[in-house]
């Protein structure tokens, strides 16, 4: 791999699957770091609560400082990625992850911990938006959903690894050592993949669509040849060029998002992003050990049980990658919303029983996790990464991602408060109602995008105007 991709002979008419795979895997490390930083708090929060005497509200704020930082991160990434490129922004994300991990590990006050969690949130916001966008722009249309799904695979691998790290650290030492130093190691280990991500990024090319936008068509063509083969590359380059020329004739970057047709795409992106978090997935990711402890499991056993959640996330994200380009985005989102509603209702009922069954709680959370990873986990990022024009994709995705992280903040901040004041049953019933609303919105508003090039999807929004039904 080289940042300055070399041209491929004209007679070579097939792209390099190895090249695309390697580039995608490097970009997906951003997703891995996203998952690690998102999941590390689940193992550390109990120790932090004791060490810093956290109330339910303050505990929520320490956890929610990541999505707060991410809200700023996506705005930064949206502006900078459309001006400087996708690759420099990913390099910035790697640096932010390293600084955050080391800073949190060294924290000796709540304020210091929150500051470095906010820095980590900036990195997560950048990576969560730019990694799937970059992968979508460098992927062949026929397998774009699968490759963008690699970013979600990176996220769930990060969550699984940090769950394992948390469990190993907690079970290999005494309780007093865990309380004094264990949680610091949980944070500090995250610097290792951050450094690896930063180094490997120097070996990947810039997005060919961004290069065309910058007037570097020959460089873009050489990369497209390595992705799709010579003849397909020339066709795609012509399509990208025509698309950008059409976009440049229109006024105002931000204003364009609110024009007829694209404002429907913006509505879809924002609502899907918000609804993804109202499944309760972040509540489970951040507070799974506490949920298990409330149902009767021991502290270390609760950490081990979260490893099963992480393993299922990895397995069924792989299944999603195999299904997304065959079954389609819309179908999987509909099925997933329905299934999650059922499992959340069952979870609420299980906490309403006179004697809470740890096995039943675990089963409901695992089934909810499976349904999420088969649908809304990676599906929403895939849809958001492919429905906007190249010229404004960065800023458009920033708006959708900002909405997602705003919803993540609300869920993370108020979940422990809801559990404290309303109880588990009502809390999970509320999330179930959100899943029902998700189903209805998807059924009404979301078109199917599988197998379409990014330029074909853009043409759809312009031609479809403000008709909000789902044919495509």
Steps between C-alpha positions, in 0.01 A plus 500: 500500500618848424365846551607568141320218324656392172315462174382163379550384139196567284457137412460405863127513543460370850566688820712380787284342769805488727558875461138584583500259795820639652390861465160418648654315795730791584210746489291262714758526781336838558183303574700273732619799701144633506383167647784481751443848638125443505529173691786571740275694735285191560785335690630813667179673606447294818851578623465866400173523689674384819828688445344837419172455697283551191127564527268352236498830312878548516557138402283567195700814417838321520370236259322757282809718459601271211186574291522868598851514356385299199236763419778756463716245317251438221458870431879541486530194274219615272663835425862381484438179303328694219791747483818308595394147412393183680848366579637798703189496716546129575861571602370764741258245647786260569690766694193593703444136599855465628488823702163408650602147602817613676330801659210295642745244637683775689187684623491590870178700504157492341579820309821355352321179406218690328744721305684201353173316438388806302823481297430133436150598396645737241696208354196273506286764330759542225552126446133407524421737213806496277590129513170376347492797261854426379422129458179573309689731261773247428276190469361336182121545491427126493661442841483847653257397775725211602813714506339788690378230738868430570505824696221369721694174532791711624268665754374172642849347499612800704213444742579127527872560559438763766248272674766228506765746621265622774417145612864384498620802697217468753549126554880479501556724803352574840193717544710771668748505207209522255360794691836678519659422160290258296274758339806706402638205302160455335529851358874495430499189281294695245808701401650194327243466215493881474872509419460210255215679321702820463801318352303283254305796363814626327467202264146564371397732214267798515138448391483506116177701514669765713797504260269565202341781695851647549577478128732199531319276253806303388591406856137406564493285185807304608331416830169413332689264266640312795149477647284419194725425204584730208175520301270523802735761650469724197122471504484576870738794467273648231198448726674664798617793287153558353346478845742754645451737206126487555547566872731800442230675297280514809530769767593465865631183662280506808202645316515218247410249773164671544409505134227284355594134511816527710305626799324163496840327508602725790179416688562128450864527616418698814204288609678170438804625692292606801288186494809277494587617850142478627528123464679516836821357358725760662333440834588132472854573375583742782307344786478125426700399811276718719187351339631150571592595857149639554360166384712313756834421335832570677725785386763284328237262363317801353817606317544148361139492382559818300763306301216285363330819382819608325544159334145506366554850363796377296328184373180670388672803354677254270160351415373854426790553260402183315131596484497877445569493124264205445201571723530879494524778756130574541387141560761438767415826679130407507561149633752626755271769641219247545723245673658755735158623610404144598822433692490834684143430613614158621793661682267745673268215602794299638588785738136523608500139624513438874833320464711636216659221297860577403468246219190666359657847519812370325292328230297816429811720479677250273198473268464877491870524412463248217202687353685833522820376335303332219331826415536842659856451625669524161198564281449860608865594440484338157186694401635832632835450324344451156196727461666842458683665204882495502539877528307524825528144630735597781281780634179307441635199687614736774139608556378139512789396726445804724140390547614145578748614762247740647264206546787292641568773755137511609478122539835472678441796730148412605498119494634465858260775610207322331600171660517672839169690479282285271648155549621256236156392380373845397842595360514203264134543401585855387781367280259240358257777402786677319567184298135489390526861381824409318317225312222734388739773383718256303195341338375839383809700409807290419574393140713194421856587391664160453690455173481872410807714433535812714420710193181298427384551859563874467299512177214321680467773763500777238244324279282387786450848635306509825304182436558319827408149394759230453515385139840519336 
